[in-house]
Amino acid sequence: MAGKLSVSPLAPASFPELPEIAGVEFSALAAGVRYAGRTDVMLARLAPGSAIAGVFTRSSTRSAPVLDCEAKLAAGAETDAGAAILVNSGNSNAFTGAAGEGSVAAICAAVSAASGIPTARVFTSSTGVIGERLPHERITQRLDELVAGLVPDGIETAARAIMTTDTYAKGSGAVVQSPAGEIRIAGIAKGSGMIAPDMATMLVYIFTDVAIAQPILQQALSSLTEQTFNAITVDGDTSTSDTLLLAATGKGAARIDDLNDASGRAFVEALHKVMLDLAHQVVKDGEGASKFLEIRVTGATDDADAKTIAMSIANSPLVKTAIAGEDPNWGRVVMAVGKSGATANRDRLSIRFGDILVAEKGWVAPSYTEEAGAAYMKQPELQMSVDLGLGNGAFTAWTCDLTHAYISINADYRS
């Protein structure tokens, strides 16, 4: 975008101090992919033996980098030579036909030549405008500089390089003790608009020093994605470029062989914390967002129905604009439940805003007052609970409000 966006009012005070992960180095620079002088390419180099897991968008128009990453993970190349991840912002290299595939091949070849890592272990992502050819030579001619600039503590600069309409760089980390030894995790993400759950919903790169086999790493990632990145939405639109890569270098103290033993549970818990934090940061940086909303659905016939209802509420423009206007319009929640297609019974339904009982038994709760609802809606972070009264199904989703700024940002996106 031509102008600089104001930092989201929901942004953290600063980029967090993340633990260094043994076996991974980062670099970034301004290659001028779309805008001059803007840091827009990052490279991560992983030590030999690193395992990589991933999940990707299920869009039928997914980008050339996504298709290439999927193919490489499916092929399961040997890990002995290490791996590399290169990401550019400004251009998504999506809907670019054979030229897009050629750009991926050129970038992977250049990374391989500069780093010595085989092309089968070079993973790329691109984010930005759709339908414009990627000027990949602006990247490939800077690969020697990128490799020369690799440092273990460069993750914050890497996080800034992958931003598009993001108003702040997103990072999260964890250091935990387990019976197998210390576990260290650090991750970065980008995402602000075109966010809806259909895999990863953004670009996310997470690194850990544990030693773990790729199938076990993939199992952990896939299961946690449903509870984190697949439980958020900003605008209901799924990107063509969504990618989540999790890399385990094996250079730390801990080895994980079973996700269900004490060390495995510690790893999963820490990974879940990092993933959920990054997912929440994406929602809090939703384009034009001024409110963060948690939607808890319980009492559904099953978890699938609970998710359907939660996402129906979270994606409703009427609910989201009511939140933006600080209007406790619970009728819009009733509407979103009803339109979802999931099983619901009017007379068993109850709705709460925070701790305030708003509606029950098919009507407004006798104790509810509009003044209490309006006062609650003034908070920057809100919780909405819906109980269906039908079963044990439950799901929690997170979203943001929809403001005039969302229109302004996207109307001006390509300028």
N, C-alpha and C positions, 0 to 999 in steps of 0.2 A: 504494500500500500504506500501511497505517496506520502501521507502524513504520519507522524508518530502518535500512537494511541496512548491515552492516559492509562496509568496502571490501575488495574481492577481494584475497587475498594475492598474486595475480599482477599486480596493478595497477602501472603505472609510478609513479615517485616523485612526479611532478607533471604538470600539463598542459603540453605542450610550447610553446615560444615559436614561433609560426607567422609566416611572412612575410605582411605585408599585401599584398593583391592590389588593384592599381589598378582602379577601376571597380566595386567591390563594397563595400557598407556593411551593418552589422548592428545590430539592436536586439533586446531581449527584455524581458519583464515578467511579473509574476504576474497572470493574468487570472482565476484561480479556476475553471478548467475542471473540475477535480475536487477539488483540495485547496486550501484557503485558504493564502495566503502562500507558495506554491511557484511559482518561475519556470517558466512552462509554455507560453509562446508566443514564438516568435522570427520575425523578419522579416529577409530579405535583399533588398536592392535592387541591381539590376544596371544598369550603364550602357547607353545606347543602343548598338546594334551587337553586343550579347552573343549568342553562340550557345549553345544548350542541347541536351544529349544526355541520354538517360535509358534505364534498364532497370527493369523492374518485375516484381512477383510474377506467376507464372502460375496462382495460385490461382483456382479457378472461383468463389470467393466473395470476390473482391477488393473493396476498399472503394470508396466513391464518390470520394474524392480520387484514388485510383490510376486509376480509369476516366477521370476528367477530365484528368489529366496525360497519359495515353496519347493521348486524343483531340486534345489541343492540340498535342502534338509531331507527331502524324500530319498535322495540318492545316498545320503549317509557317507560322505567322503571321510577318509582317515583324518584323525585329529593331530597327527604327529607334527605337522608343519605349522600349527597354530591357526589363526583366523584373523580376519579384518572386517570391520563394519565401516562403511562410508555413507554419510548422509548429506544431502544438500537440501537447502530451502530455496524458495523463490519459484520453483518450477517442479511440478509433480511427475513429469515424464509419463503422464497417463493420457490415453486416447491419442497416441502419437504413432500408431501403426508399427511397421517394421523399423522405422527410424528409432523408436523407443527401445526396441530390443538391441539395435546397434549401439545406442548410447550406453546401455548397461554393459554390453560386451567390451566396449572401449574403456569404460571406467574400470571394470574388473581387471582387464589386461594391464592397465597403467598401474593400478594398485599392486598387482602381482610383480610387475617389473621393478617397482620402486622398493618393495618390501620383501620380496622373495617368497611370499605366501601364494600357494597355488590358486588359480582363479576359482576352483571348485570350493574354496573356503573363503571367498570374498563375497560379502553380503552388502547390498546397497539398498538405500531408501531415498525417495525424493518426495518433497512436499511443496505445495504451492499451487500455481495456476494450472488448470487442466487444459489440454488440447493445444499446447504450444511445444514445439520441439525443444528438447533440452540442449543448450549450447555446451555439450559435455567437454569440448576442448578447453573451455575456461577452467575446468576442474582438472583434467588430465595433465595440463601443462604445469600445474602446481603440486603434483604428487610428490616430487622430491622434497619440496619445502614442507609438506605435511608430514612426511616420514621423518625428516630431520627435526621437526618440532615436537615429536612425541614425548610426553612426560607423564609420570604416574599421577600427578595432581592436577591434570588439566580438565577434569570433568565439568566444572562450572562453565568454562569457555565453550566446551562441546555442547552443553545444554543451551547456551545462547545462540549457537550457530544453527540450530534446527528450528528456531522460532519463525512463525509467519505472522498471523494476526495475534499471537500471544502477546500479552502485556508484561509478562515476567517469565524468567527462566524457572523451570520446575525440577526440583531434585528431592530425593528422599533416601535415607539410609538407615541401617540398623547394625548393631554389634551385639551379639548375644553369646552366652556360654552354653555349651552342651556337653554331655558326657564324652563326645568325640573330640572336643576342643572348641576354640573360639570360631564363630561364624560371622563373616563380614559381608554385608550387602550394600550396594549403592546403585541408585537408578536415576535416570532422567527421562523427561517426557516433554512432548509438545502437543498442544491441542487447545482449541478455543472455539472454533465453529466447525460445522459439518461433523458433529459428534452425535452418534446414536449407537446403541449396542448391537453389534453384529460381528463381534470378535474383540478387537483391541481398541477400536474407536479413535485411534490417534497413532503417533509414533512414540514408542517406549523402548528404552534400552536399559536393561538391568544386569548388573555384574556381581558375581559372588566368588569367593575364593575357595569354596568347598570342592572336594573331589567327589564326583557323582556321575554315574553312567547316564548317557543321553536319554534313554527311555524313561528313567526315573525322574530326571529333570523335566522332561516333557509332560509327564503325568502330573507333577506338582503345578506346573505352569497352567496347563489346560484346566485343571480343577479350580484353581484360584481365580482364573479369568472370569468365570461365570459370576463370582461374588463381588468382583471389583470393576474391571473395565467393561464388562457386559451388563453392568447395573447402573450405568450413568447415561445421561442424555443432555445435550444442550439444545438442539434444534430438530432432532428426529432425522437428520440426514447422515447417511453412512458414506464415508470417504472411499475413494478408489485406491487409496494408498496405505490404509491402516496396517501397521506392522508392530508387533511386540516380539523382541528378541531377548532371551535370557541366556547369559553366558556364564559358565562355571569354569574357572581357570584351574582348579585343583592345586593351587599353590599355597593354600592356607593350612591350618592345623587339622581341620575336621574332614572326615570322610563319611558320606551318607550312603548307606546301602539299602535302607528300608525306611520309607516315609512314616511308618507306624511305630518305630521304636522311639526312645526318648530323644535321640539326636535328630532323627527325622522329623519328629513333631516340633522340635525347637526351630529347625530350618523352615518348615512350612509356616509356622506362626510368624517368624520374622519376615519371610517373603510376603505373606499376606499383608502385614503391616505396611511394608514399603509400597506394594501394589495399590492398596486402598488409599494411602496418602497421595500417591501420584494421581489416581483417578479423581479424588476429591479436588486436587489442585486444578485439574483440567476444567471441572465444572465451575470452580470459583473464578476461573479466567474465561468463562463463557462470554462470547462476544456481547458486550453491553450489559453484562450481569451486574446486579446490585444486591441480589438475594441468593442465598444457598438454601436449598430445600431438600430435606430427607423425607422420603415417603415410605412408611412401613405398612405393609398389608399383611394381615393375619386372618385366620379363620376361613381361609379359602378351601375349596374342595381338595386342592393339591397345590404343590409349589408352582407348577406351570401356570395355573389360573391366577395365583397370587402375582406372579411376574407380569402376566398379561395386564392385570388391573393396575399394578404399580406403574408400568410403562405407559398405559393409557392416560393416567393422571399426569405423569411427568411430561408427556409430549403434548398435552392439550394446550393450544394457544390461549384458550379462555382461562384455564387455570393459571398459566404462567403470567398472563397480563394482569390478572387479579392480584397475584403475588406482587408484581411490579407496582401496582397501584395501592398496595397495602389494604386491599379490600377483602375481608373475610367472607367471601362469597362461596359458602359451602355447597350451594346448589350446583356450582360448576364441578365440584368433586363428584356429586351424585351423578351428574351427566356423564363424566368420564368413566365411572364404574359401569354404568349402563351400556355405553357404546362399545365397551371392550370386547363383548362377545363371550366373556367368561361367565360362569354361573354366579348369580347373585339373587338375593331375596330382599326386597325393599324393607320388610318388617324386621329383619334380623341385622340389618346394616347399622353400624355405629361409626361416627367420625369424630376425631379429636384434633384440635390444633394445640400442639404441645400437651399440656395437662388439662386443657379445657375440653370438656365433653360438649360437642356442638350439636350432634344429631343422634337419635337412636329410635328404634321401633317405628321406623317409617315417618319420622317427623322431627322437628327441632326439639332438642332436649329442654325440659322445663327450666333447668338451672342456667341455660345459656343466655348471655346478654351480648348484644352487638358491640357494646362498648368494650367488653373483655376481649372479644375477637379482634377488634380493630387495634387495640393496644398491643396485642401479641404480634400482629402482622408488621409492626414497626421494627422488629428485631432484624438484624442482617442475616442470621442463621435460624431457620425455622424447621419444625418437624410436624408432619401431617400423618396421622394414623387412621387407617381404615380397617375395621374388623368385619368380616362377612358373616360370622356366626354359623358357618356351615361345616367346617372341618379343621384340619391341622396344617393346611398349606400356608406358607409364609414366604415373603420376599421383601427385601429392602432395596429401594432405588434412590438415586440422587440426581437432582437437576438444579437449574437456576431459573430466574425469572426471564421474561421477554420484554425488553424495553425498546424505545425509539432508537437507541444507539445501535442495536443489532441491525436495523434496516440501514442506517447510515454507513456502518462498517462494510456491509456486503454490497450496497449499491455502489460503493467507491472502490471495491476490492481490486480491480485490475488497473486502476489509474496509477 
